[in-house]
Amino acid sequence: MVTEVINGNELHKIDPVFGQVSFDNHEQIVFCNDKDTGLKAIIGIHNTVLGPALGGTRMWKYANEWEALNDVLRLSRGMSYKSAITGLNLGGGKAVIIGDSKTEKTPEMIRKFGQYVHSLSGKYITAEDVGTTTQDMDMIREITPYVTGVSIEKGGSGNPSPVTAYGVYMGMKAAARYQFGSENLGGKKILVQGIGHVGETLVEYLAKEGADVQITDINQARIEEVASKYGVKIFTGPDLYAADVDIYSPCALGATINDDTINKIKAKVIAGAANNQLANETVHGQILKDRGILYAPDFLINAGGIINVYAEIVGYDSAEAMRRTENIYNTTLEIFSFSEQNHITTQAAAMSIAQQRIDDRKKENAAK
């Protein structure tokens, strides 16, 4: 008999799901594995009180499976609050596929993933995210109806990134109004971190308004292309978090506001498209508040994408999707006021209002 001695640093792995720090009473976690296609995926369903769990599928080369699990738990939870605060009758879900989307993704893998989505009978509805595309969603639609973000040619709403960017832009303008006294971003120094589809469209909006935009991304060719296209600057400083700017806009991956970065930040507003920007919502949200930095909650202002794909479920047109996304401006101002009146962080204010909507619906359902 072999006795395994567990190192103290590994003890958290004894409870790999329910014991995860990011586990928040999730309803269901589905682990998907297919040897033939190389698929290794996790679907996280956080809450379905308001409706089916809708959220994108992210393909990323995670360092390990623990990192992937933590990501899907955090992202699916965020989707619950995103839908709730935006007034959508949707729950929160998300999926991650472990692997490099540039070198490991195949049509066979994507279709196999579609089979796993279909096996949940509509409890989870997928969409595109980092590392997946509208074309991938079209392939999944061949397997299951439980997918959004399908191409316009196939009857869907297409790439949601431009609508996501518009919502972030609206949230940023609301934050500028609250912090600086004017929503006008002309002349404001804004650093956009991450120039993907959403980041580029946001840069376009900001450049057109006359903002002083700097951009940064891990892909040097990409930032040179975007800088040239919109006439914006490439950030060249030694530390982007200490940049002398008015607004910091994180549009890459999450947790960029953490113990190492938070006290360096000079910006007076943080408003970006990335999910889960605060590594620790409670601790880092409070530090930002204490430092007088206005944080626009990410799940609030980046909700344009889900508003756009929700159209495929309820049937409104693109003009209505943009109108609803524009309303993020008003909702953001309401959250800031609620935060100030109740002496809580903006993150806590947004989560409180979202959770209240979920709780109210839960009571309604129980009374039926």
CORDAQUI-V733302 format. One record per run of one state. SS is the DSSP state (2 for helix, 1 for strand, 0 for the rest). FROM is the first residue (numbers start at 1). TO is the last residue. If there is no record, write none. Layout:
SS & FROM & TO
SS & FROM & TO
//
This chain:
0 & 1 & 7
2 & 8 & 15
0 & 16 & 27
1 & 28 & 34
0 & 35 & 38
1 & 39 & 47
0 & 48 & 52
1 & 53 & 54
0 & 55 & 56
1 & 57 & 60
0 & 61 & 64
2 & 65 & 86
0 & 87 & 90
1 & 91 & 98
0 & 99 & 106
2 & 107 & 119
0 & 120 & 123
1 & 124 & 126
0 & 127 & 127
1 & 128 & 128
0 & 129 & 133
2 & 134 & 141
0 & 142 & 146
1 & 147 & 147
0 & 148 & 151
2 & 152 & 154
0 & 155 & 160
2 & 161 & 180
0 & 181 & 188
1 & 189 & 193
0 & 194 & 196
2 & 197 & 209
0 & 210 & 211
1 & 212 & 216
0 & 217 & 219
2 & 220 & 230
0 & 231 & 232
1 & 233 & 234
0 & 235 & 239
2 & 240 & 242
0 & 243 & 246
1 & 247 & 250
0 & 251 & 256
1 & 257 & 257
0 & 258 & 268
1 & 269 & 270
0 & 271 & 277
1 & 278 & 278
0 & 279 & 280
2 & 281 & 290
0 & 291 & 293
1 & 294 & 295
0 & 296 & 297
2 & 298 & 301
0 & 302 & 303
2 & 304 & 314
0 & 315 & 317
2 & 318 & 326
0 & 327 & 327
2 & 328 & 342
0 & 343 & 345
2 & 346 & 367
0 & 368 & 368
//
